Amino acid sequence: WVRAARSGICRLDAELGGVVKKGEALGVISDAFGDPQATVKARVDGVVVGRRLNPLVNQGDALVHIGVVET
């Protein structure tokens, strides 16, 4: 799981089943005024197999689950 680096309002762009690359932006966490505070990035190459639906996040909350495909 990719976890929230800070608390705030999370807008995820990652779609279920989407292929992501390490370092790719998956979304952003903003403060209560909508100012971006942190970018959510993939830490591995893989496929999005789960994602958070509730936009309110606390530091450490699970945001995006990335499945690693080994060949």
N, CA, C and O of each residue as an XYZ file, in Angstrom:
284
protein
N       0.835     -1.196      0.000
C       0.000      0.000      0.000
C       0.871      1.248      0.000
O       1.914      1.293      0.652
N       0.427      2.258     -0.741
C       1.020      3.588     -0.642
C       0.226      4.293      0.446
O      -1.005      4.302      0.407
N       0.910      4.880      1.410
C       0.239      5.496      2.558
C       0.382      7.017      2.532
O       1.293      7.561      1.907
N      -0.540      7.692      3.227
C      -0.558      9.153      3.275
C       0.624      9.676      4.087
O       0.848      9.244      5.218
N       1.371     10.600      3.509
C       2.513     11.210      4.186
C       2.053     12.247      5.208
O       2.800     12.605      6.118
N       0.815     12.729      5.049
C       0.263     13.742      5.953
C      -1.251     13.664      5.927
O      -1.824     12.984      5.076
N      -1.894     14.342      6.836
C      -3.355     14.393      6.886
C      -3.858     15.474      5.943
O      -3.145     16.435      5.654
N      -5.091     15.315      5.464
C      -5.687     16.319      4.593
C      -6.781     15.739      3.728
O      -7.426     14.757      4.094
N      -6.984     16.351      2.582
C      -7.992     15.925      1.615
C      -7.253     15.359      0.407
O      -6.457     16.048     -0.231
N      -7.532     14.095      0.104
C      -6.794     13.391     -0.941
C      -7.613     13.274     -2.222
O      -8.766     12.845     -2.200
N      -7.001     13.661     -3.332
C      -7.604     13.464     -4.657
C      -6.700     12.507     -5.417
O      -5.568     12.841     -5.764
N      -7.221     11.308     -5.669
C      -6.435     10.297     -6.369
C      -6.793     10.266     -7.847
O      -7.968     10.311     -8.210
N      -5.777     10.190     -8.695
C      -5.970     10.058    -10.135
C      -5.782      8.613    -10.581
O      -6.134      8.257    -11.706
N      -5.230      7.780     -9.705
C      -4.978      6.372    -10.030
C      -6.300      5.627    -10.192
O      -7.190      5.739     -9.348
N      -6.424      4.868    -11.279
C      -7.633      4.087    -11.559
C      -7.383      2.613    -11.293
O      -6.276      2.118    -11.507
N      -8.406      1.912    -10.827
C      -8.292      0.474    -10.625
C      -7.906     -0.202    -11.933
O      -8.478      0.086    -12.984
N      -6.943     -1.092    -11.864
C      -6.474     -1.799    -13.051
C      -5.434     -1.042    -13.842
O      -4.882     -1.572    -14.806
N      -5.155      0.194    -13.451
C      -4.173      0.997    -14.170
C      -2.752      0.549    -13.891
O      -2.422      0.160    -12.770
N      -1.917      0.603    -14.910
C      -0.499      0.267    -14.769
C       0.243      1.530    -14.352
O       0.084      2.583    -14.970
N       1.058      1.424    -13.296
C       1.808      2.579    -12.802
C       3.296      2.256    -12.767
O       3.696      1.097    -12.656
N       4.092      3.289    -12.863
C       5.551      3.167    -12.820
C       6.070      3.809    -11.532
O       5.469      4.748    -11.010
N       7.177      3.297    -11.036
C       7.802      3.843     -9.839
C       8.036      5.342    -10.022
O       8.592      5.768    -11.034
N       7.610      6.143     -9.036
C       7.782      7.588     -9.084
C       6.633      8.338     -9.730
O       6.577      9.565     -9.661
N       5.709      7.610    -10.363
C       4.564      8.239    -11.028
C       3.619      8.855     -9.996
O       3.352      8.250     -8.957
N       3.117     10.052    -10.279
C       2.154     10.707     -9.392
C       0.811      9.989     -9.472
O       0.275      9.767    -10.557
N       0.277      9.628     -8.304
C      -1.008      8.935     -8.223
C      -2.117      9.861     -7.742
O      -3.299      9.546     -7.882
N      -1.738     10.996     -7.178
C      -2.717     11.939     -6.655
C      -2.025     12.992     -5.812
O      -0.799     13.110     -5.816
N      -2.840     13.762     -5.083
C      -2.301     14.843     -4.262
C      -3.106     14.944     -2.969
O      -4.309     14.686     -2.948
N      -2.419     15.324     -1.894
C      -3.078     15.597     -0.620
C      -3.026     17.101     -0.413
O      -1.957     17.710     -0.454
N      -4.201     17.697     -0.190
C      -4.312     19.142     -0.003
C      -4.746     19.453      1.422
O      -5.256     18.586      2.131
N      -4.535     20.710      1.837
C      -5.034     21.132      3.143
C      -6.504     21.529      3.012
O      -7.086     21.395      1.936
N      -7.103     22.011      4.088
C      -8.530     22.348      4.105
C      -8.886     23.479      3.140
O     -10.055     23.641      2.788
N      -7.905     24.255      2.712
C      -8.145     25.360      1.791
C      -7.912     24.962      0.336
O      -8.083     25.782     -0.567
N      -7.524     23.709      0.103
C      -7.296     23.220     -1.254
C      -5.885     23.419     -1.761
O      -5.594     23.137     -2.924
N      -4.999     23.904     -0.894
C      -3.607     24.100     -1.301
C      -2.863     22.768     -1.240
O      -2.871     22.110     -0.199
N      -2.218     22.356     -2.340
C      -1.493     21.079     -2.357
C      -0.395     21.052     -1.294
O       0.361     22.011     -1.143
N      -0.319     19.942     -0.561
C       0.676     19.786      0.493
C       1.632     18.631      0.236
O       2.782     18.669      0.673
N       1.166     17.599     -0.473
C       2.015     16.429     -0.741
C       1.525     15.720     -1.992
O       0.321     15.638     -2.236
N       2.455     15.209     -2.780
C       2.117     14.398     -3.947
C       2.207     12.933     -3.554
O       3.175     12.508     -2.925
N       1.188     12.162     -3.930
C       1.176     10.722     -3.679
C       1.848     10.065     -4.880
O       1.390     10.226     -6.011
N       2.944      9.318     -4.641
C       3.702      8.713     -5.740
C       3.822      7.208     -5.555
O       3.868      6.702     -4.433
N       3.871      6.504     -6.683
C       4.079      5.053     -6.659
C       5.518      4.760     -6.247
O       6.452      5.420     -6.703
N       5.687      3.760     -5.376
C       7.031      3.380     -4.942
C       7.564      2.174     -5.705
O       8.735      1.814     -5.585
N       6.681      1.552     -6.497
C       7.069      0.378     -7.298
C       6.322      0.409     -8.625
O       5.312      1.100     -8.759
N       6.822     -0.343     -9.608
C       6.073     -0.578    -10.843
C       5.005     -1.613    -10.532
O       5.265     -2.551     -9.778
N       3.809     -1.467    -11.093
C       2.775     -2.467    -10.859
C       1.416     -2.061    -11.382
O       1.293     -1.187    -12.239
N       0.389     -2.721    -10.842
C      -0.998     -2.506    -11.246
C      -1.796     -2.082    -10.017
O      -1.642     -2.665     -8.944
N      -2.646     -1.073    -10.169
C      -3.488     -0.615     -9.064
C      -4.586     -1.656     -8.831
O      -5.439     -1.880     -9.690
N      -4.550     -2.290     -7.647
C      -5.533     -3.327     -7.328
C      -6.505     -2.872     -6.240
O      -7.464     -3.580     -5.932
N      -6.267     -1.710     -5.664
C      -7.166     -1.160     -4.655
C      -6.868      0.308     -4.458
O      -5.736      0.758     -4.638
N      -7.912      1.061     -4.080
C      -7.702      2.489     -3.816
C      -8.724      2.983     -2.813
O      -9.821      2.435     -2.705
N      -8.367      3.993     -2.100
C      -9.229      4.600     -1.092
C     -10.318      5.411     -1.785
O     -10.074      6.054     -2.806
N     -11.530      5.372     -1.216
C     -12.633      6.155     -1.760
C     -12.900      7.415     -0.935
O     -13.266      8.449     -1.493
N     -12.722      7.342      0.380
C     -12.956      8.487      1.256
C     -11.833      9.509      1.064
O     -10.663      9.162      1.226
N     -12.159     10.754      0.723
C     -11.109     11.745      0.464
C     -10.419     12.279      1.725
O      -9.328     12.842      1.631
N     -11.030     12.114      2.897
C     -10.414     12.610      4.126
C      -9.408     11.584      4.637
O      -9.764     10.437      4.908
N      -8.145     12.004      4.766
C      -7.097     11.067      5.172
C      -6.312     11.594      6.362
O      -6.164     12.801      6.551
N      -5.821     10.666      7.149
C      -4.893     10.963      8.233
C      -3.531     10.408      7.849
O      -3.432      9.467      7.062
N      -2.493     10.994      8.407
C      -1.148     10.518      8.127
C      -1.074      9.020      8.401
O      -1.494      8.554      9.460
N      -0.539      8.275      7.445
C      -0.380      6.835      7.591
C      -1.511      6.005      7.016
O      -1.390      4.783      6.926
N      -2.619      6.643      6.622
C      -3.738      5.901      6.031
C      -3.337      5.274      4.699
O      -2.547      5.846      3.948
N      -3.889      4.091      4.413
C      -3.655      3.420      3.133
C      -4.416      4.154      2.034
O      -5.596      4.462      2.197
N      -3.745      4.436      0.913
C      -4.361      5.180     -0.185
C      -4.517      4.333     -1.443
O      -5.616      4.216     -1.985
N      -3.423      3.747     -1.903
C      -3.433      2.978     -3.148
C      -2.688      1.662     -2.929
O      -1.573      1.648     -2.408
N      -3.319      0.555     -3.333
C      -2.685     -0.761     -3.231
C      -2.163     -1.122     -4.615
O      -2.929     -1.196     -5.576
N      -0.868     -1.344     -4.712
C      -0.233     -1.660     -5.990
C       0.239     -3.111     -5.964
O       1.015     -3.512     -5.097
N      -0.244     -3.884     -6.925
C       0.193     -5.267     -7.073
C       1.387     -5.330     -8.005
O       1.366     -4.752     -9.091
N       2.425     -6.029     -7.584
C       3.637     -6.173     -8.389
C       3.522     -7.449     -9.214
O       3.244     -8.522     -8.679
N       3.736     -7.322    -10.512
C       3.663     -8.466    -11.422
C       5.079     -8.961    -11.680
O       5.924     -8.226    -12.191
N       5.329    -10.215    -11.320
C       6.646    -10.802    -11.560
C       6.551    -11.763    -12.730
O       5.615    -12.559    -12.815
N       7.522    -11.689    -13.633
C       7.501    -12.576    -14.801
C       8.611    -13.589    -14.732
O       8.746    -14.419    -15.632
